[in-house]
Amino acid sequence: MATNLQQKILIIEDDPGISNFLKTTVSAAGYAAIVTGNGETALQMISSHCPDCILLDLGLPDMDGGEIIRSVRSWTQTPIIVISARSMEEDKAAALDDGADDYITKPFGAVELLARIRTALRHTRTTAESGEIALNGSYHVGDLEIDYKKMRVLLSGKDVHLTPNEFRIVMLLGRHAGRVMTYKSMLKELWGPSASMDNKILRVHMASIRRKIEPNPNEPRYIFTEVGVGYRMAENEDIKE
């Protein structure tokens, strides 16, 4: 397995104070830090340096971060973690829809930052889609199992009896476990690009799903809500006994 030192983190941030903090934090954790505060230079560095993860501020002096996300996503799946002072739900959803893997709102701490980086790198090495699901035809988290071959969801070994649409929602979230899926991206995946972008249908289905799989629907254990943005399927490290 590669060591942290062999993994390069590209920091795209024009604020010197934050940039220095990010560089110091990732370097202390053993990653190789590359820094720029310019969008055009960043795009060139992504191509030439092939970083393992990108930390991106949205408010750069020469271009908006969303433009960088879209450009990068047109040719590589390198994980992108947005780090921004923009805290509106619309900004988070837009960045994730553009292709960002995660979104951290300023201010934040070193512990949270490094945890997000580790998660992003882990998903690059082996996603649920290419890893456990491809190998076993199923995804497990805690007592929950999604059996993709038999089209069933089991809780402690017992069939949950989801409706076809409920199963499709759980199946989709399981394929992207650990990552936030926005309402918009889920609606397109489930019902096509011409589907209504009203997320009410997702909320109705999710309420039913949680009644069936969650020990306490008011305190979800398996499917988390990112308020105003979307949903995230848990990974085993999220499950606290």
C-alpha positions in Angstrom: 0.0 0.0 0.0 1.2 3.5 -0.8 2.4 5.6 2.1 1.0 9.1 2.7 4.2 10.6 1.5 3.6 9.1 -1.9 0.2 10.6 -2.1 0.0 14.1 -3.4 -2.5 16.7 -2.2 -3.1 19.7 -4.5 -4.2 22.7 -2.5 -6.0 25.4 -4.6 -6.5 28.3 -2.2 -5.6 32.0 -2.6 -5.8 33.0 1.1 -2.2 32.7 2.4 -3.3 32.0 6.0 -5.6 29.2 5.0 -3.3 27.9 2.4 -0.4 27.7 4.9 -2.7 25.9 7.4 -3.8 23.4 4.8 -0.2 22.8 3.7 1.1 22.4 7.3 -1.8 20.0 8.2 -1.4 17.7 5.2 2.4 17.7 5.4 2.4 16.8 9.1 0.2 13.9 8.2 2.8 12.6 5.7 1.2 13.8 2.4 3.1 15.7 -0.2 1.5 19.1 -0.5 1.4 21.1 -3.7 0.0 24.7 -3.5 -1.4 27.2 -5.9 -3.9 30.1 -5.6 -4.6 30.4 -9.3 -7.3 28.4 -11.2 -5.5 28.3 -14.5 -2.3 27.2 -12.9 -4.2 24.6 -10.9 -5.7 23.0 -14.0 -2.2 22.7 -15.5 -0.8 21.3 -12.3 -3.6 18.7 -12.1 -2.5 17.5 -15.5 1.2 17.6 -14.9 1.4 16.5 -11.2 -1.5 14.0 -11.2 -2.4 14.6 -7.5 -4.2 11.9 -5.5 -6.6 14.5 -4.0 -7.6 18.1 -4.6 -8.5 20.6 -1.9 -10.4 23.4 -3.7 -11.6 26.9 -2.6 -14.5 28.1 -4.7 -13.7 31.8 -4.6 -10.5 32.0 -6.7 -9.4 35.4 -8.2 -9.4 34.2 -11.8 -12.2 31.7 -12.0 -15.0 30.1 -10.0 -14.2 26.8 -8.4 -17.3 25.2 -10.0 -15.6 25.7 -13.4 -12.5 23.9 -12.2 -14.7 21.0 -10.9 -16.5 20.6 -14.2 -13.2 20.8 -16.1 -11.5 18.2 -14.0 -14.5 15.9 -14.1 -14.4 15.9 -17.9 -11.3 13.8 -17.9 -10.4 12.4 -14.4 -12.1 11.1 -11.2 -9.4 12.5 -8.9 -11.3 13.2 -5.6 -12.1 16.9 -5.0 -12.9 18.2 -1.6 -14.3 21.7 -1.7 -13.2 24.0 1.2 -15.3 27.2 1.2 -16.8 29.9 3.3 -20.0 29.6 1.2 -22.4 27.8 3.6 -25.6 28.0 1.7 -27.2 24.6 0.9 -27.5 25.7 -2.7 -23.7 26.2 -3.0 -23.0 22.8 -1.5 -25.5 21.0 -3.8 -24.2 22.8 -6.8 -20.6 21.8 -6.1 -21.6 18.2 -5.4 -23.7 18.1 -8.6 -20.7 19.5 -10.6 -18.7 16.5 -9.4 -17.1 17.4 -6.0 -16.7 14.4 -3.7 -17.1 16.4 -0.4 -17.7 19.9 0.9 -16.2 21.4 4.1 -17.4 24.8 5.3 -14.9 27.2 6.8 -13.9 27.4 9.6 -12.8 23.8 10.2 -10.2 21.8 12.1 -7.3 19.7 11.2 -8.9 16.5 12.5 -12.0 16.9 10.3 -9.9 17.8 7.3 -7.7 14.7 7.5 -10.6 12.5 8.1 -12.3 13.8 4.9 -9.0 13.3 3.0 -8.7 9.7 4.2 -12.3 9.0 3.2 -11.8 10.5 -0.3 -8.6 8.5 -0.9 -10.2 5.3 0.3 -13.1 5.7 -2.2 -10.5 6.2 -4.9 -8.7 2.9 -4.0 -11.9 0.8 -3.8 -15.4 2.2 -4.2 -18.4 0.1 -3.1 -19.3 -0.3 -6.8 -15.9 -1.8 -7.8 -15.1 -3.5 -4.5 -17.5 -5.3 -2.3 -20.5 -5.2 -4.7 -18.5 -6.3 -7.7 -16.9 -9.1 -5.7 -19.9 -10.4 -3.7 -22.9 -8.9 -5.4 -23.9 -7.3 -2.1 -23.1 -4.4 0.2 -23.0 -4.8 4.0 -23.1 -2.1 6.7 -23.9 -3.0 10.3 -26.9 -5.4 10.2 -28.0 -4.2 6.8 -27.3 -6.1 3.6 -28.2 -5.0 0.0 -28.2 -8.1 -2.2 -27.9 -6.8 -5.7 -28.1 -10.3 -7.3 -31.4 -11.3 -5.6 -32.8 -7.7 -5.5 -33.4 -7.9 -1.8 -32.6 -5.8 1.3 -32.0 -7.8 4.5 -31.8 -6.5 8.1 -30.3 -9.0 10.5 -30.8 -11.7 7.8 -34.5 -11.0 7.4 -36.1 -9.6 4.2 -37.2 -6.0 4.7 -39.8 -6.1 1.9 -39.1 -2.8 0.2 -41.2 -1.7 -2.8 -39.4 -1.6 -6.2 -38.8 2.2 -5.9 -37.6 1.9 -2.3 -35.2 -0.8 -3.3 -33.9 1.3 -6.2 -33.2 4.2 -3.9 -31.4 2.0 -1.3 -29.5 0.2 -4.1 -28.3 3.6 -5.6 -27.1 4.9 -2.2 -25.3 1.6 -1.5 -23.4 1.9 -4.7 -22.1 5.2 -3.5 -21.8 4.5 0.2 -20.0 7.1 2.2 -20.6 9.8 -0.4 -23.4 12.4 -0.4 -25.8 12.0 -3.3 -27.7 15.2 -4.1 -31.4 15.2 -4.6 -30.9 16.3 -8.2 -28.4 13.5 -9.0 -30.6 10.9 -7.4 -33.7 12.0 -9.3 -31.8 11.9 -12.6 -30.4 8.4 -11.8 -33.7 7.0 -10.7 -36.2 8.6 -13.1 -34.2 10.0 -15.9 -33.0 13.5 -16.9 -36.6 14.7 -17.7 -37.8 13.8 -14.2 -39.2 16.6 -12.0 -36.6 18.0 -9.7 -39.1 18.3 -6.8 -37.5 16.1 -4.1 -40.8 15.5 -2.3 -41.0 12.0 -3.9 -37.6 11.2 -2.4 -38.7 12.4 1.0 -41.8 10.3 0.9 -40.0 7.2 -0.1 -37.2 7.8 2.4 -39.7 8.1 5.3 -41.1 4.7 4.4 -37.6 3.2 3.9 -36.5 4.4 7.4 -39.6 2.9 9.0 -38.5 -0.4 7.6 -34.7 -0.4 8.2 -34.0 2.0 11.0 -34.2 1.0 14.7 -35.2 4.6 15.3 -36.2 6.5 12.2 -35.7 9.8 14.0 -32.0 8.9 14.6 -30.9 7.2 11.3 -28.2 4.6 11.6 -28.0 3.6 7.9 -29.1 6.5 5.7 -28.2 10.0 6.7 -29.8 13.3 5.5 -27.5 16.2 4.4 -30.2 18.9 5.0 -31.1 20.7 1.8 -28.5 18.7 -0.2 -29.2 15.0 -0.3 -28.6 11.6 1.3 -25.6 9.4 2.3 -25.5 5.7 2.9 -23.4 4.8 6.0 -20.2 2.9 5.9 -19.2 0.5 8.7 -17.1 3.1 10.4 -20.3 5.2 10.8 -22.0 2.5 12.8 -21.5 2.9 16.6 -22.4 -0.1 18.7 
